[in-house]
């Protein structure tokens, strides 16, 4: 088996890959919370495809009584290597709803080919990588020989709504072993150069200020929670930006960000002093800082406002996610970098992102994970598309990662 022979086999399968992606994306696989019936029908299609290609497949089903099948299937496709350690490519089978059909030029669940692109819901997110990784593994199998490491595909459910019945379920079941290498096609760049190896820590805070309601013409009989909350908001905004000033150039922007975002309604009429006020902060924190530092700073500021304005301030944690970065010289990163250079002829660039990806679940468990695929970032949009060249070229990159 040589890389060139594997690449040639993938090239000869171009039309089959396009046909498989189109047929798969005719099957809606929408989360029950979004009005769908889950991924079972799409998983059956993928299992049948793997069977036709001679790939062994098993399903690890997460129970879910909200869907007609009663389960959310997670498909595992594995080939043995010389060593027990495996390289996993982890793609997701669920899609988001199509949205308003008036914004689409085509039927979102009847994909069509135009100008070298396939248009339809889920073709880029994550259909391109689902089909590409299956054909990559098939090409490796067909060319014979045993790779140095085992090769695995995890075709998982529930990614669009938290991964509890997908990746997190598989981690709980011990599917991935210490030392396994993880590639997640969940972040893209148009030229295929960006490889995500780090994420900012995410901290969402809900700040509730409680005072005393009164008529606006008699403010001395109340305690204005809105005013106290507004003062606290400005204090938090200034202090966090002044104190946590480090830079990390792999991120864009290269700094921690602290943004006041959502604001709950307090009173329905103009002439009432509000006795309760609620606002939120979205904090995206460089890995160099721990979220506990931000929480402690915010609590200290809240204590000051309580004393000054005679209010009570409650702080709720809405989301708290952190994961270590994957090292640039880790084996999965080096394999991916070499594969991108070899197949695509471009120089990969290591980056960090401000939004969370599902690679964080693996990093939190001590597994090296990186995030990559090639796409124009049309996921979740009307007229979502994937370029056929990206489908084929990414399959070659996946195969190169397996056998490099």
Phi, psi and omega in degrees: 000129174236158177300321182296321179294324177293315179298318179298321180294320178296318178301320180290345183260011185307309183294322177296320179296317178298314180298318180296319179295318180297312182296320179297318186282358170284348184259108177298141179220067190259142182300142180300329177292343179255016176091011182256184183242025175081197192251005190300316182293320178292321178298322177297317178301314182293321177296318177296319179298314178299320179299317179296329180273001179076023180262129179290136183221140173225160183240133173251105190265127174266124181298140177201106183281003177278347181246155188295328180283343181081358182217159170246105189281139173240114184269137177239128180236121189224141171236140180287151172239184178294331179246163180286332180301141181241149166261124180249135166254122189246108179242159183247146186264345181275157178228162174277161176300159183288336185081200183293119183295338180294339181274353180262143174274345180225170173291119184298337179249026169222073189304147178226156179257131178207129175055042177076014181233151172253124181256134177162161179291128176084004181291323177270321185242088015227024187300318180306315182281328175302305183290318180300318181290325178297313181290330175297312181293321177299316181297321177298315180297315185294330182281351175078173184084164183242122178296163180295322177248156174295156181238132181221146170243133170244112181257097199255155176269168160069018182290325186289345182228046168106345175068013182296327181258012178239256184302313183297324178295317180294322177297319178296327181277358177074028181293322183262134184260155176306134181093345176299151182251137189237129171240122182245113178279076188230008178209134187229160167227154187293330181257002176074020182269333188277123176243117183274123181238357183206152177229146171291148173290142183248129177224116176252128182242139170249122182253118179246119178253126181243124177237233179215126181285144176203173174290143183293340177279350179231059186296337181291345177270357179236182173229113189285102181292330179295315180296314180296319178295320179295319178296318179297317179304312181294323177297315179298314182302313181291313187293317181294319180290328180283327188271320186256079193254007183296164178232146174221109193288352177284348179262155174227108000287159187277016184235164169289144178240143182225102188242123167290132187234270187286147177225119177285151174294140179256295177236151185275351185231159186287328191264033176232132172282121184289137177265356179213139179218138184226128173220170188229151173237136173252112182250124175245109197249130176305146181301342179292341180247146178264138178305334178300327178294321179291316180300317180295321179296315181295320179297320179298318179293321178297321178299320179297317180292322177303314181292318184289319190251003178059043177242172172247136180240122177252135180244120177249139176269114180272321176212140180214098184234131175213148178208149178288156175286153171272133184291144181297333181262014176291158186296319182295322178292316181295319177298316181293316178302313180296322180293317179297316178299314185293315187274314187262345177069028179235160180268116180294152179235126180278130182226165169242158181234155179275333179268152182284144170241166182286356172296335181301326181298323178288316181298323178296336178265008177085013179262136177288127182220141171228164189233127183195138154197175182253122180192167183264015176057051176261005181305140176072354181270160167294150182060035173306141179213161166231145176279135181299323177300322178293320177304312184285313182295320178296324176300321178295320178297315179303314181297320179296322175300319181295320191248003182291000000 
